Amino acid sequence: DQQVKQNSPSLSVQEGRISILNCDYTNSMFDYFLWYKKYPAEGPTFLISISSIKDKNEDGRFTVFLNKSAKHLSLHIVPSQPGDSAVYFCAARSTSGTYKYIFGTGTRLKVLA
Amino acid sequence: ETGVTQTPRHLVMGMTNKKSLKCEQHLGHNAMYWYKQSAKKPLELMFVYNFKEQTENNSVPSRFSPECPNSSHLFLHLHTLQPEDSALYLCASSQGAQPQHFGDGTRLSIL
């Protein structure tokens, strides 16, 4: 059973508008959540994270929101730029001794110029 | 960022071949990971090493054999693979609770 779900495989947004990528999780033991960005032929690169004790974390154009009661997090990119076109992976980490990350299937974002 | 280097970038092998994937990290991290990424599936954790000791084996078939001679190097030895093993294999490293850094992966194709 998938513990981290990204139900939208793709998303297209006009340049300058807001991109909202969503992620749902099922395991209440997750205490740390991350977003990674992946360009073709490259490995994922860390983008932004949030601890379960917070409900929002902002870094420039990127903001991650966490709703623990709904077990839902989202990544907002505003304004969206063509260079943001990539696959975005949501990941969650459990509180077990080894830092083990569970990833979603990814959402392909296309920002249209 | 070239902190985690994987070689080769592409590999085509027959089912009876033996080959190895190599990962090297220059970040001074103490943990290293192997992941498998198949089409339309999430990244699947295969193995975790902490300070050269294997701490996680996620029910990976024995035809995949990892080796971690030191904290900077990680290998994945491959033997008698199946066509369904064709995928992108990603190596990552991390330090403590910090986010993982990934290599660019090895695209493996099994004939």
Boltz contact constraints between the chains, C-beta under 6 A:
constraints:
  - contact:
      token1: [A, 34]
      token2: [B, 99]
      max_distance: 6.0
  - contact:
      token1: [A, 42]
      token2: [B, 104]
      max_distance: 6.0
  - contact:
      token1: [A, 43]
      token2: [B, 90]
      max_distance: 6.0
  - contact:
      token1: [A, 43]
      token2: [B, 102]
      max_distance: 6.0
  - contact:
      token1: [A, 43]
      token2: [B, 103]
      max_distance: 6.0
  - contact:
      token1: [A, 43]
      token2: [B, 104]
      max_distance: 6.0
  - contact:
      token1: [A, 43]
      token2: [B, 105]
      max_distance: 6.0
  - contact:
      token1: [A, 44]
      token2: [B, 102]
      max_distance: 6.0
  - contact:
      token1: [A, 46]
      token2: [B, 99]
      max_distance: 6.0
  - contact:
      token1: [A, 98]
      token2: [B, 48]
      max_distance: 6.0
  - contact:
      token1: [A, 98]
      token2: [B, 55]
      max_distance: 6.0
  - contact:
      token1: [A, 98]
      token2: [B, 56]
      max_distance: 6.0
  - contact:
      token1: [A, 103]
      token2: [B, 42]
      max_distance: 6.0
  - contact:
      token1: [A, 103]
      token2: [B, 43]
      max_distance: 6.0
  - contact:
      token1: [A, 104]
      token2: [B, 42]
      max_distance: 6.0
  - contact:
      token1: [A, 105]
      token2: [B, 42]
      max_distance: 6.0
